[in-house]
């Protein structure tokens, strides 16, 4: 029995000491894996393309049936430096990594390397005639599968792991978190969560998922992490003027300029692929909430995305086909500090890792916020801009007016046509509850409750032709904080061709006035100003305008359960009182793309 045991041990030792099969790569060298393809033809095409750029392209079959394309082999230190440089110059995909080659089987590239793919079709071999009998085909030798030999046993891995310092253990957790396998705190404790993340990483890399990293695997994980760190140039930036400390990808962005309350970092290559903006200003909760509203008006913040505002901080996210942006700001000790990261979704950027680095490292420091006097700005510089960031403009603006105490707003039908969203006075979201293109009117309901300062009272009695009227409207959009009162005359109670439901006015109105209330001198509403005709075949003289009549509006709204209040006013109002009464009911209606 002892002789049998000795013989078995001798065989085992000889197996362990025997050199690996030719398809098995040595652990003395490593490769930079840049791509993987599921079939041979596609892999060969990609390998040929990479060979035009690099002279050390290698291609290998994997036991899983996939085909990997790699650069190498290299020494480990050389591979880490080379990968960092290639990533920094965007010469290889962002998910390239260092591989020990233990999963490599037969080589398929360069051309002429022995090809032994168990799944390969003999007809794909240009040296084989597909019509020839199988007996005459030259068989391709298939190497016997050789299991990968671990650089350490599980017990040895445990022993080497026990010698790690606290900093080494935290570094491993940081690297696992960087690659998306670990989402808990960095504490150096290898508990159940850390073990599960190690197993996930091992599976992703083609290793046996033991949950215990060998020395070689730990080195590979850290080397790949450090290579990506080097490629992004992640470094802690301290902005003493802004009072902010944060980690930024300095290989991709660089400081550009101050424009309070912002510090701008732009892409080093001059593109719009990535931009970072730091926020720093004095303020209280009202200022924080104002900043929250203001950021949503900027071009860099798409309207689609989650928003969350708390008492002391807020988070914004906006995504569109060609632009994404994420912002955060917090209030502490009378100062508002935060950041905005803006990027192109089509750019090949590890944006989740960049955002993770910014979020994890952001820290207000010191007791100062960005001084508005650090950069002189005249009125012309500020016009159309908000601290260097372009403000999003609506597709068009029209006027409207409150028709009841619930905040329903009457406006023109064209104001709500082809709008992705509609706002009242620039902030309150509204939805369309009635659109009547024939009458030229639309009814809007605010998405959140509002308390109108005033609402319309309609004059439904017969009109007095030739009487003075006034239109209250946002003639210049949001350029002015209040509506403009434009005076004119009621010319007729019908259209030019005798149409009913409209009034003809002598009025020098602007496009923004459309949708505003037409008032008599008592402040009663006679109708709604319609937009000018865009018929190129009929151009009317200057000063001819039309309005939807009160009875036509009342009939359209009655179907929606809205009853118009009737006026019982007596006596003309002074112009200033008329403007004040009109201003309380008039609303800026904005249509956004």
C-alpha positions in Angstrom: 0.0 0.0 0.0 2.9 2.3 0.8 4.5 1.5 -2.5 1.3 2.5 -4.4 1.1 5.7 -2.4 4.8 6.5 -3.2 4.1 5.7 -6.9 1.1 8.0 -7.0 3.1 10.8 -5.4 5.8 10.4 -7.9 3.4 10.7 -10.8 1.8 13.8 -9.2 5.2 15.4 -8.7 6.2 14.7 -12.3 2.9 16.3 -13.6 3.4 19.4 -11.4 7.0 19.8 -12.5 6.5 19.1 -16.2 6.4 22.2 -18.5 3.0 23.4 -19.7 1.8 22.5 -23.2 2.8 24.8 -26.0 -0.7 26.5 -26.0 -0.4 27.4 -22.4 1.3 30.8 -21.8 4.1 31.2 -19.2 3.3 33.3 -16.1 6.6 35.1 -16.5 5.1 37.4 -19.1 1.8 39.3 -19.4 -0.3 40.7 -22.3 -2.4 43.8 -22.8 -5.8 42.4 -23.9 -7.5 44.9 -26.2 -10.4 43.1 -27.8 -12.3 39.8 -27.9 -14.5 38.4 -30.7 -16.9 35.4 -30.8 -15.8 34.0 -34.2 -12.5 33.5 -36.0 -13.2 35.4 -39.2 -14.1 38.6 -37.3 -11.2 38.2 -34.9 -8.7 37.8 -37.8 -10.1 41.0 -39.5 -9.7 42.9 -36.2 -6.2 41.5 -35.6 -5.2 42.6 -39.1 -6.5 46.1 -38.4 -4.6 46.3 -35.1 -1.4 45.0 -36.8 -1.5 48.2 -39.0 -0.9 50.1 -35.7 1.2 47.8 -33.6 3.9 45.3 -34.4 3.3 42.9 -31.5 -0.3 41.9 -32.0 -1.1 38.4 -30.9 -4.4 36.4 -31.2 -5.4 33.4 -29.1 -8.3 31.0 -28.8 -9.9 30.8 -25.4 -11.3 27.6 -23.9 -14.7 29.4 -23.9 -14.7 29.6 -27.7 -13.9 33.3 -27.8 -10.9 34.8 -29.6 -8.8 37.4 -27.9 -6.5 40.0 -29.5 -3.6 41.2 -27.3 -0.4 43.1 -27.4 2.7 41.6 -26.0 4.2 39.8 -24.3 5.7 42.2 -21.8 7.2 42.2 -18.3 4.6 43.2 -15.8 6.0 46.6 -15.0 6.5 47.4 -18.7 2.9 46.3 -19.4 1.5 48.6 -16.8 3.4 51.6 -18.2 2.6 50.7 -21.8 -1.2 50.3 -21.0 -1.3 53.6 -19.2 0.3 55.4 -22.2 -2.0 53.7 -24.7 -5.1 54.6 -22.7 -3.9 58.2 -22.2 -3.4 58.6 -25.9 -6.8 56.8 -26.7 -5.0 54.3 -28.8 -6.7 51.2 -27.3 -10.2 50.7 -26.0 -10.9 52.1 -22.5 -11.7 48.6 -21.1 -8.3 47.1 -22.2 -6.5 45.3 -19.3 -3.4 43.3 -18.4 -3.8 39.5 -18.7 -1.5 36.8 -17.6 -2.5 34.7 -20.6 -3.4 31.6 -18.5 -6.7 31.3 -20.5 -4.9 31.4 -23.9 -5.0 28.2 -25.9 -3.8 27.9 -29.5 -2.6 31.0 -31.4 -4.5 32.2 -34.5 -2.5 35.4 -35.1 0.0 36.3 -36.6 -0.7 34.4 -39.8 1.3 31.2 -39.9 0.9 30.6 -36.2 -0.4 27.0 -35.5 -4.1 27.1 -35.6 -6.0 24.6 -33.5 -9.5 25.8 -32.7 -11.8 22.9 -31.6 -14.8 24.7 -33.1 -13.0 25.7 -36.4 -14.6 24.6 -39.7 -12.1 22.7 -41.9 -13.7 24.4 -44.9 -12.6 27.7 -43.6 -8.9 26.6 -44.0 -7.8 28.0 -47.3 -5.5 25.0 -47.7 -8.3 22.5 -47.5 -10.6 21.6 -50.5 -14.2 21.6 -49.2 -15.2 19.2 -51.9 -12.5 16.6 -51.1 -13.5 13.5 -49.1 -12.9 13.8 -45.4 -10.4 11.0 -45.5 -8.2 13.0 -47.8 -8.3 16.2 -45.7 -5.2 17.0 -43.8 -6.3 16.9 -40.1 -5.3 19.8 -37.9 -3.8 18.5 -34.7 -5.7 19.4 -31.7 -3.7 19.8 -28.5 -4.9 18.0 -25.4 -6.5 20.5 -23.0 -4.1 21.5 -20.3 -5.5 22.9 -17.1 -4.1 26.3 -16.1 -1.7 25.9 -13.1 -2.4 28.4 -10.3 0.5 30.6 -9.2 -0.6 29.8 -5.7 -2.9 27.3 -4.1 -5.9 28.7 -2.2 -4.1 28.0 1.1 -1.0 29.8 -0.2 -3.2 32.7 -1.3 -4.7 33.0 2.2 -1.2 33.0 3.7 0.2 35.7 1.4 -3.0 37.7 1.9 -2.5 37.6 5.6 0.8 39.5 5.1 -0.9 42.5 3.4 -0.8 45.8 5.1 -3.9 47.8 5.9 -3.1 50.1 3.0 -2.7 47.2 0.6 -6.0 45.7 1.6 -7.8 49.1 1.1 -6.1 49.4 -2.2 -7.5 46.1 -3.4 -11.0 47.2 -2.3 -10.5 50.5 -4.1 -9.5 48.7 -7.3 -12.5 46.4 -7.0 -14.8 49.3 -6.5 -13.2 51.1 -9.5 -14.0 48.2 -11.8 -17.6 48.0 -10.5 -17.3 44.8 -8.4 -17.5 46.3 -4.9 -19.9 48.9 -3.6 -19.3 49.1 0.1 -16.9 51.1 2.3 -13.2 51.0 1.9 -12.2 49.6 5.3 -9.6 46.9 4.5 -11.8 44.2 6.1 -12.3 41.2 3.8 -15.8 40.2 4.8 -18.5 38.5 2.8 -19.1 41.5 0.5 -15.4 41.8 -0.4 -15.0 38.1 -1.0 -18.0 38.2 -3.3 -16.6 41.1 -5.2 -13.2 39.2 -5.5 -15.1 36.2 -7.0 -16.9 38.5 -9.4 -13.6 40.0 -10.6 -12.1 36.5 -10.9 -15.0 35.3 -13.1 -14.8 38.4 -15.3 -11.1 37.8 -15.8 -11.5 34.0 -16.5 -10.1 32.8 -13.2 -11.7 30.3 -10.9 -14.0 32.3 -8.6 -12.6 31.3 -5.2 -13.1 34.7 -3.6 -9.5 34.7 -2.5 -7.0 36.4 -4.8 -3.6 34.9 -5.4 -0.5 37.1 -5.4 -0.5 37.2 -9.2 -4.2 38.1 -9.3 -3.8 40.9 -6.7 -0.9 42.3 -8.7 -3.0 42.1 -11.9 -6.0 43.9 -10.3 -3.9 46.7 -8.9 -1.8 47.1 -12.0 -4.9 47.4 -14.2 -6.4 49.9 -11.7 -3.2 52.0 -11.6 -2.9 51.9 -15.4 -6.4 53.4 -15.7 -5.7 55.9 -13.0 -2.6 57.0 -14.9 -4.4 57.2 -18.2 -7.0 59.5 -16.7 -4.5 61.4 -14.7 -6.8 61.4 -11.7 -5.3 63.8 -9.2 -6.6 65.8 -6.2 -7.1 69.5 -7.2 -7.3 72.1 -4.5 -9.0 75.4 -5.5 -8.2 77.9 -2.7 -10.2 80.7 -4.3 -13.3 78.5 -4.5 -12.6 76.6 -1.3 -13.0 73.2 -2.9 -10.9 70.0 -3.0 -11.8 67.4 -5.6 -10.2 64.6 -7.7 -10.3 65.4 -11.5 -9.1 63.5 -14.6 -6.3 66.0 -15.2 -5.1 64.0 -18.3 -8.5 64.9 -19.9 -9.4 68.4 -18.5 -7.5 71.5 -17.5 -8.3 74.7 -15.7 -9.6 77.3 -18.1 -11.0 80.4 -16.3 -12.9 81.7 -13.3 -16.4 83.2 -13.8 -18.1 83.5 -10.4 -19.8 81.4 -9.1 -18.1 78.9 -11.4 -14.6 77.6 -12.0 -14.3 76.1 -15.5 -12.2 73.1 -16.5 -12.4 72.2 -20.2 -11.2 69.3 -22.4 -7.5 69.4 -23.1 -8.0 68.4 -26.7 -10.4 71.3 -27.3 -13.4 69.1 -27.8 -16.8 69.1 -26.1 -16.2 65.5 -24.9 -15.8 66.4 -21.2 -16.2 69.5 -19.1 -16.0 70.0 -15.3 -17.4 73.1 -13.6 -17.0 73.8 -9.9 -19.6 75.8 -8.0 -18.7 78.2 -5.2 -20.7 81.1 -3.8 -22.0 82.6 -0.6 -25.7 81.9 0.1 -28.5 80.5 2.2 -31.2 78.0 1.6 -33.1 80.4 -0.7 -29.9 80.9 -2.8 -29.4 77.1 -2.9 -33.0 76.6 -4.2 -32.4 79.5 -6.7 -29.3 77.8 -8.0 -31.2 74.5 -8.3 -33.8 76.3 -10.5 -31.2 78.2 -12.5 -29.1 75.2 -13.4 -32.1 73.6 -15.0 -32.3 76.6 -17.4 -28.8 76.0 -18.7 -28.1 74.5 -22.1 -25.6 72.0 -20.5 -28.4 70.4 -18.4 -30.8 68.4 -20.6 -34.4 68.5 -19.3 -34.8 64.7 -19.2 -33.4 63.1 -16.0 -33.9 62.7 -12.3 -33.8 65.7 -9.9 -33.7 65.6 -6.2 -33.6 68.6 -3.8 -33.3 68.4 -0.1 -33.1 71.1 2.6 -29.3 71.3 2.4 -28.3 69.9 -1.0 -29.5 68.9 -4.4 -28.6 66.5 -7.3 -29.4 67.0 -10.9 -29.0 64.6 -13.9 -29.8 65.4 -17.5 -29.5 63.1 -20.5 -30.1 63.6 -24.2 -28.8 61.9 -27.4 -25.8 64.3 -27.7 -25.3 65.6 -24.1 -25.3 64.4 -20.6 -24.7 66.3 -17.4 -24.7 65.6 -13.6 -24.6 68.3 -10.9 -24.4 68.4 -7.1 -24.4 71.3 -4.6 -24.6 71.6 -0.9 -25.1 74.3 1.7 -22.8 74.6 4.7 -21.8 77.5 6.9 -23.3 80.1 4.7 -21.6 78.9 1.5 -22.8 76.8 -1.5 -20.2 74.5 -3.0 -20.7 71.9 -5.7 -19.8 70.6 -9.2 -21.1 69.9 -12.6 -19.7 67.2 -15.0 -20.8 67.5 -18.6 -19.9 65.0 -21.3 -20.8 63.7 -24.7 -22.5 60.2 -24.6 -20.8 59.3 -27.9 -17.3 59.9 -26.5 -15.3 56.8 -25.4 -15.0 57.8 -21.8 -15.2 55.8 -18.5 -17.7 58.3 -17.3 -19.0 56.2 -14.4 -15.5 56.0 -13.0 -14.9 59.7 -13.5 -18.2 60.6 -11.8 -17.4 58.1 -9.0 -14.0 59.8 -8.4 -15.5 63.3 -8.4 -18.4 62.2 -6.0 -16.2 60.4 -3.6 -13.5 63.1 -3.3 -15.5 66.3 -3.4 -14.9 68.3 -0.2 -15.5 72.0 0.7 -12.5 73.4 2.4 -11.7 76.6 4.2 -14.0 79.5 5.0 -14.3 81.3 1.7 -16.4 81.1 -1.4 -15.6 82.4 -4.9 -15.3 86.2 -4.8 -17.5 87.7 -7.5 -14.9 90.5 -7.9 -12.2 88.1 -8.9 -13.0 88.6 -12.6 -14.5 91.9 -13.9 -17.6 91.4 -16.0 -19.6 94.2 -17.7 -23.3 94.0 -18.6 -22.5 92.9 -22.2 -20.6 89.9 -20.9 -23.5 88.8 -18.8 -26.1 89.4 -21.5 -27.4 86.0 -22.7 -25.1 84.2 -20.4 -25.2 83.1 -16.8 -21.7 83.1 -15.4 -20.2 81.8 -18.6 -22.9 79.1 -19.2 -25.4 79.5 -22.0 -29.0 79.7 -20.8 -31.4 77.4 -22.5 -34.0 79.3 -24.5 -37.5 78.2 -25.2 -38.6 77.5 -28.8 -41.1 80.3 -28.6 -42.8 82.4 -26.0 -46.4 83.7 -26.0 -48.7 85.4 -23.5 -51.6 83.9 -21.6 -53.9 84.8 -18.7 -55.5 83.2 -15.7 -59.2 82.5 -16.2 -60.1 81.1 -12.8 -58.9 80.7 -9.2 -57.5 77.2 -9.9 -54.8 78.7 -12.1 -56.0 77.6 -15.5 -54.4 79.6 -18.2 -55.8 80.6 -21.6 -53.3 81.1 -24.5 -53.0 80.6 -28.2 -53.1 77.2 -29.9 -49.7 77.8 -31.6 -48.1 78.3 -28.1 -48.6 74.6 -27.3 -47.8 73.1 -30.7 -44.8 70.7 -30.9 -43.6 71.4 -27.3 -41.8 68.8 -25.2 -42.7 70.9 -22.1 -44.6 74.1 -21.3 -43.9 76.5 -18.5 -45.8 79.3 -16.9 -43.7 82.4 -16.0 -40.5 80.3 -16.6 -40.8 77.9 -13.7 -44.3 76.3 -13.3 -44.8 73.2 -15.5 -48.1 73.1 -17.3 -50.1 70.5 -19.3 -52.5 71.1 -22.1 -56.1 70.3 -21.3 -57.7 71.9 -24.4 -56.3 72.7 -27.8 -58.7 74.2 -30.4 -56.8 75.1 -33.6 -60.0 76.2 -35.3 -60.7 78.8 -32.6 -57.0 79.4 -32.1 -57.0 78.9 -28.4 -55.6 76.4 -25.8 -56.2 75.9 -22.1 -53.3 75.0 -19.7 -53.5 73.5 -16.2 -50.5 74.0 -13.9 -48.8 70.8 -12.9 -48.5 72.1 -9.3 -51.1 74.2 -7.4 -50.8 78.0 -7.9 -52.6 80.9 -6.4 -53.2 83.4 -9.2 -52.9 87.1 -8.1 -55.8 87.9 -10.4 -58.0 86.3 -13.0 -60.0 87.4 -16.0 -63.6 88.8 -15.9 -65.1 88.7 -19.4 -67.3 91.4 -20.9 -69.9 89.4 -22.9 -72.2 92.4 -23.7 -72.3 93.8 -27.3 -69.0 95.6 -28.3 -68.7 99.3 -28.8 -67.0 99.6 -32.2 -64.3 102.4 -32.2 -63.7 102.2 -28.5 -60.2 102.1 -27.1 -58.7 98.7 -26.1 -55.4 97.5 -24.6 -53.6 94.2 -24.9 -51.4 92.9 -22.0 -48.6 90.7 -23.1 -45.0 89.7 -22.9 -44.0 91.5 -26.0 -40.3 90.8 -25.5 -40.5 87.3 -24.0 -38.6 87.0 -20.7 -36.4 90.1 -21.4 -38.8 92.1 -19.1 -40.1 91.0 -15.7 -43.6 92.2 -16.3 -46.1 92.3 -19.3 -46.3 95.3 -21.6 -49.6 97.2 -22.1 -50.2 98.1 -25.8 -53.1 100.3 -26.7 -55.3 100.2 -29.8 -58.8 100.4 -31.1 -61.7 97.9 -31.6 -62.3 98.2 -35.4 -65.0 95.5 -36.0 -66.8 92.6 -34.2 -66.1 90.2 -37.1 -63.3 89.2 -39.5 -62.5 90.8 -42.8 -64.7 88.4 -44.6 -67.5 88.6 -42.0 -66.2 85.6 -39.9 -67.8 85.3 -36.5 -66.0 84.5 -33.4 -63.2 87.0 -34.0 -62.8 90.8 -33.5 -60.6 93.0 -35.7 -58.3 95.4 -34.0 -56.2 98.3 -35.0 -53.1 97.4 -32.9 -49.3 97.4 -33.3 -48.7 94.0 -31.6 -45.6 91.9 -31.4 -45.5 88.1 -31.7 -45.0 87.7 -27.9 -48.2 89.6 -27.3 -50.3 86.8 -28.9 -52.4 85.0 -26.2 -52.7 88.1 -24.0 -56.0 89.4 -22.8 -57.7 92.2 -24.9 -59.1 94.6 -22.3 -61.5 97.5 -22.4 -60.9 100.7 -20.4 -62.6 99.2 -17.3 -60.3 96.2 -17.2 -62.8 93.7 -18.5 -61.6 91.1 -21.0 -63.0 91.3 -24.5 -61.1 88.4 -25.9 -57.7 86.8 -26.6 -55.2 88.3 -29.1 -54.5 85.8 -31.9 -51.1 85.5 -33.6 -50.6 87.3 -36.9 -51.3 85.3 -40.1 -48.4 83.5 -41.6 -50.1 83.1 -45.0 -47.5 84.3 -47.6 -50.2 84.8 -50.2 -52.0 87.5 -48.1 -50.0 90.1 -46.4 -52.1 92.5 -44.3 -51.3 96.1 -43.7 -49.3 97.1 -40.5 -51.5 97.4 -37.4 -54.2 94.9 -38.3 -54.8 92.3 -35.6 -57.5 89.8 -34.6 -58.8 88.5 -31.3 -60.9 85.5 -30.3 -64.2 86.8 -28.9 -65.5 86.2 -25.4 -68.5 84.1 -26.4 -66.4 81.9 -28.7 -64.0 81.3 -25.8 -66.8 80.6 -23.3 -68.3 78.0 -25.7 -65.0 76.2 -26.1 -64.2 76.2 -22.3 -67.7 75.1 -21.2 -67.0 71.7 -22.6 -64.1 71.4 -20.2 -66.1 72.5 -17.2 -64.6 75.9 -17.0 -67.1 78.8 -16.6 -65.9 82.3 -17.3 -66.5 85.0 -14.8 -68.5 87.9 -16.2 -67.5 91.5 -15.6 -69.8 94.0 -13.9 -67.3 96.9 -14.1 -68.2 100.6 -14.3 -66.0 103.5 -15.2 -62.6 103.7 -17.0 -59.4 103.0 -15.0 -56.4 105.2 -15.1 -53.6 103.7 -17.3 -51.5 102.8 -14.3 -54.4 101.0 -12.6 -55.3 99.2 -15.8 -51.7 98.1 -16.2 -51.6 96.8 -12.6 -54.9 94.9 -13.1 -53.7 93.4 -16.4 -50.3 92.4 -14.9 -51.9 90.3 -12.2 -53.7 88.1 -14.7 -51.1 87.9 -17.5 -48.7 85.0 -17.7 -45.6 84.3 -19.8 -46.1 81.0 -21.6 -42.9 79.2 -22.8 -42.8 76.3 -25.3 -39.6 74.2 -25.0 -38.2 71.7 -27.4 
